[in-house]
Amino acid sequence: MTNAERELLVALAGMCAQYLEDDGELDHQCMSAGEDAVEMLVKYGLVTPLRRGGVWTDAGKAVLLSK
């Protein structure tokens, strides 16, 4: 992963945690931007898919702590 990709993922994870997270679970609420965001976090191993979103992996939690 490049530094630029890491910076973007940190920002994306932060936004998802702020706007899509409820009790540790992400819910994209069937909004296409939220769906795309969660899909990208899944692709990079930061989220495990679950229902209408996902849950943070250990790697995802580490990214959130690195902000």
C-alpha positions in Angstrom: 0.0 0.0 0.0 1.4 3.4 -0.9 1.5 6.4 1.5 -1.2 8.1 -0.6 -3.5 5.0 -0.4 -3.0 4.8 3.4 -3.8 8.5 3.8 -7.0 8.1 1.8 -8.0 4.9 3.7 -7.4 6.6 7.1 -9.7 9.5 6.0 -12.4 7.1 4.6 -12.3 4.9 7.7 -12.7 8.0 9.9 -15.7 9.3 7.9 -17.3 5.8 8.0 -16.7 5.6 11.7 -18.3 9.0 12.2 -21.3 8.7 10.0 -22.0 4.9 9.4 -21.0 3.3 12.7 -23.4 2.2 15.4 -22.0 0.2 18.3 -19.0 -0.9 16.3 -21.0 -2.0 13.3 -21.1 -0.1 10.0 -24.5 0.3 8.3 -24.4 2.0 4.9 -28.2 2.4 5.0 -28.4 1.4 1.3 -26.8 4.7 0.2 -24.6 4.2 -2.8 -21.8 6.3 -1.4 -21.9 4.3 1.9 -22.0 1.0 0.0 -18.9 2.1 -2.1 -17.1 3.2 1.0 -17.7 0.0 2.9 -16.8 -2.0 -0.2 -13.4 -0.2 -0.4 -12.7 -0.8 3.3 -13.5 -4.5 2.8 -11.2 -4.6 -0.3 -8.3 -3.4 1.9 -9.1 -5.7 4.8 -10.3 -3.0 7.2 -13.9 -4.3 7.4 -15.5 -7.7 7.4 -18.9 -7.6 5.5 -22.0 -8.1 7.6 -25.6 -7.4 6.7 -25.9 -3.8 5.3 -22.3 -2.9 6.1 -19.7 -4.6 8.2 -17.6 -4.7 11.3 -14.1 -3.4 11.8 -11.2 -5.9 11.5 -8.2 -5.6 13.8 -6.4 -3.8 10.9 -9.4 -1.4 10.6 -9.3 -0.7 14.3 -5.6 0.0 14.1 -6.2 2.4 11.2 -8.8 4.3 13.2 -6.4 4.6 16.2 -3.6 5.9 13.9 -5.7 9.0 13.0 
